[in-house]
Every structure is written in structure tokens, then in C-alpha cells.
Amino acid sequence: MTEQAPDHEQGPPTATEILKHEHQLVMLVVEAMEREADKIETTGEIDFDDVARMVDFSENFTDGCHHAKEEKSLFPRLRESNAGMQAPTSVMLQQHESGRQRIRAVDAALPAARQGDADATRLVAENLRAYAVGLRDHIGKENEVLFPMADGILSSDDQRRLAIEFDRIESEEVGAGVHEKYHAMARELAGKGA
Ligand SMILES: [Fe+2]
């Protein structure tokens, strides 16, 4: 998947465009996870440095940066604007949580896998794959269903305010320079599949 810049021709990107752009970055790592799961299942060998970076990216970019914007800013705004958004945003939150559990399971299996434990090695591959499959489906639902609904509900002022909140979440809660670090990491992991 090629990462593409959001459409800036009509002015600054909207909140949902910012999130869709981040999805492109997340998908680079999801694809790398699927390749790693295939390789582990074929060879029984784990690239521990790469898997550690996949866990780091998933915890600190996908969850700490991207899901934080959705959970702290976009979803509450949608629920305030439209009671009908309660159910779809609750489903999205559950999917974020099941992804967190999969990443914790990968992380928990790594020490034994390093010692050559075959069951732990299998758990690393299984949970990488389950995370990747789940997140691919989740991102598809957000891009194709939830964000178009959000675009219909939010005014352009709402979108602008959310984009400002995203900047605040990124600078105050995630930290300066973190976004760039994870952009570089995603591209490196993606480059290994080229
Ligand atoms: Fe998302």
C-alpha cells in the first residue's frame, strides 16, 4: 500500500482526513505484521527486533497517538452530536480494546519465544496475524462507514476544532517528534517487504 498525502487542495485537511492519512501509515505496519506471521509460520524463526518495533509502533503510535485522537476527541464529539453514533463508536472502542489485548499477547510471548519455546513462537505469529486481520477490517469500517457518517454529521467548524484538538493530543500527550519517529519506523518496516 502506498502512503498518499491527504488532499490539501481545498485547504487544511479535515479531522477525518488526518485520521485516514494515519490509517495509511498504520496499514504499512499491519502488512509487515502479516508478512512476519507468514514467515514465522513457515520457518519457525522470529525477527525479534522487527516484532519489538511492531509492538512499539502499535502501542505508541496506533494506540497512543491515533486511537487517542479517536477516543478522546472524535468519538465523544460524534456521540454528543448524534445519539445514533453511540452504537457504532462503541463497536470501534471494543475493536481498539481487542487489538490492545492481541499486542499484549505478542509482547507476553516474546521472552519464552526468545528461549526457543515453540508454543510461544506460535503465539507470537497467531496474535500478530489476528491483530493485523482485525485492524485491517476495523480501518476499512472507519474509512468506508464511520468517517463518511462523521463527515455528514460534523460541520466544517467541528472538523476544524477536532483538528486543533488532535494537534494538542499529539503535542501534550504523545510528545514532540514522536509522529516523525513512527513515520520513519513504518517506512522501514514496509521497506522490508519491497
Ligand atoms: Fe482509526
Residues whose N, C-alpha, C, O or C-beta is under 5 A from the ligand:
A	BS01	LIG	E142
